[in-house]
Amino acid sequence: MKINKNLPLKILIIANIKKGDFILMRKKFKGSKPYAETWYSFGCDFILGQDPQFTFKTFIKSFLNIDVSFIKSLSWDLEIKNDIDGICKQFIYLDAEFKYISGDIIVPEGLEKVEWIPTNQLKNLDIVPPSVKLFKKLGYLN
């Protein structure tokens, strides 16, 4: 992974949340940026000095009202794209896998849907590139 020192940097934790053979996915409303009408894994900002597992678990609890437990870290990925503010940035993703423990999911403001998707149906969705990379690493997509 080669970092471009001339571009702003944003570090995110991107995680797959599983329950059996299902993956929890979200879909934003039509016209949402940076990718419109696509399905996403869940993610949050990486907080320097804070344990990434704790950061993600705390975020998911406040965002969706569910508890998850850490399974494993997978790798780091890099993507260069325009952020929602229109500025081109480099995004570094810490890919991880968590499993659902408990809680009734709420659909937060800003999302159209939050659904459990069977892993064998992921190929039928329009999924954002970072999530596609993650699902390929996990063997859910070719």
Buried (B, 14 or more C-beta within 10 A) or exposed (E): EEEEEEEEEBBBBBBBBBEEEBBBBBBBEEEBEBBEEBBBBBBBEBBEEEEBBEBBBBBBEEBBBBEBEBBEBBEEBBBEEEEEEEEEBBBBBBBBBBEBEEEEBEBEEEBEEBBBBEBEEBEEBEBBEBBBBBBEBBEBBE
